[in-house]
Amino acid sequence: MPKMKTKASAKKRFSLTAKGKVRRNVANKRHLLTAKPTKMKRQARGTEILCDADARIVKKFLPYG
């Protein structure tokens, strides 16, 4: 059997935790930050865990993750 291909876009955006959950970066931290409230920028730090429904979709894109 040939190897399965990993979606390059998913590889760049998501990573899996040790327990197999999907971790993602928080949005709204790229540009125009002066117009956004400090609270919004502070809460957008770090990473988040995807919900189960979305994680199922992303895991299909990362067969060896």
ABEGO torsion letter per residue (X at the ends): XBBBBBBAAAAAABBBBAAGBBBBBBBGAABGAAABBAAAAAAABEBBBBBAAAAAAAAAABAAX
